[in-house]
Amino acid sequence: MSANTAQNALYSIYIDQSAVVLYLDDGSGYGTGRFVSSQSDYGIAYDFALELARQKGLSFIDQAAQSGC
């Protein structure tokens, strides 16, 4: 996690037909997929989302890392 990320950040996990997606939750909502969970710790959210994708046989997309986390 970057030092630029606020300590009170939330990471949200969504699932759709083709992927499990991890977002840095900025409160704007994402609208696609089904909300699964939120977590304040990036590592825990990442591990959970990755394992969920593996168990469901879906792709994993880490949008939190792509947003500068």
C-alpha positions as CSV (number, residue, x, y, z in Angstrom):
1,M,0.0,0.0,0.0
2,S,1.3,3.4,-0.9
3,A,2.0,6.1,1.7
4,N,-0.3,8.3,-0.3
5,T,-3.3,6.1,0.5
6,A,-5.4,7.3,3.4
7,Q,-5.3,5.0,6.5
8,N,-9.0,4.8,6.6
9,A,-9.4,3.6,3.1
10,L,-11.8,0.7,2.3
11,Y,-11.2,-2.0,-0.3
12,S,-14.4,-3.5,-1.8
13,I,-14.7,-6.8,-3.5
14,Y,-17.3,-7.3,-6.3
15,I,-18.0,-10.4,-8.4
16,D,-19.6,-10.7,-11.8
17,Q,-19.9,-13.4,-14.4
18,S,-16.3,-13.3,-15.5
19,A,-14.2,-11.8,-12.7
20,V,-13.7,-11.0,-9.0
21,V,-12.7,-7.3,-8.8
22,L,-11.0,-5.5,-5.9
23,Y,-11.5,-1.8,-5.8
24,L,-10.2,1.1,-3.7
25,D,-13.7,2.2,-2.5
26,D,-14.0,5.9,-2.9
27,G,-17.7,5.9,-2.2
28,S,-18.8,6.4,-5.8
29,G,-20.2,2.8,-6.2
30,Y,-19.5,0.6,-9.1
31,G,-22.8,-0.6,-10.3
32,T,-21.7,-3.8,-12.0
33,G,-21.5,-7.1,-10.3
34,R,-22.5,-8.2,-6.9
35,F,-21.0,-6.7,-3.8
36,V,-19.2,-9.3,-1.7
37,S,-17.2,-7.6,1.0
38,S,-15.3,-4.5,2.2
39,Q,-12.1,-4.5,4.2
40,S,-9.9,-1.8,5.6
41,D,-6.7,-3.8,5.2
42,Y,-5.5,-4.2,1.5
43,G,-3.6,-7.4,2.1
44,I,-6.5,-9.2,3.7
45,A,-8.9,-7.9,0.9
46,Y,-6.4,-8.9,-1.8
47,D,-5.9,-12.4,-0.4
48,F,-9.6,-13.0,0.1
49,A,-10.5,-11.7,-3.4
50,L,-7.7,-13.8,-5.0
51,E,-8.9,-17.0,-3.2
52,L,-12.5,-16.3,-4.1
53,A,-11.6,-15.9,-7.8
54,R,-9.6,-19.2,-7.6
55,Q,-12.4,-21.1,-6.0
56,K,-15.0,-19.7,-8.5
57,G,-12.7,-20.3,-11.5
58,L,-12.9,-16.6,-12.4
59,S,-10.3,-14.0,-13.3
60,F,-9.0,-11.6,-10.6
61,I,-8.8,-7.9,-11.3
62,D,-7.0,-5.7,-8.8
63,Q,-8.3,-2.2,-9.6
64,A,-7.0,-0.9,-6.2
65,A,-3.4,-1.5,-7.3
66,Q,-4.1,0.1,-10.7
67,S,-5.5,3.2,-8.9
68,G,-2.3,3.9,-7.2
69,C,-2.8,1.9,-4.0
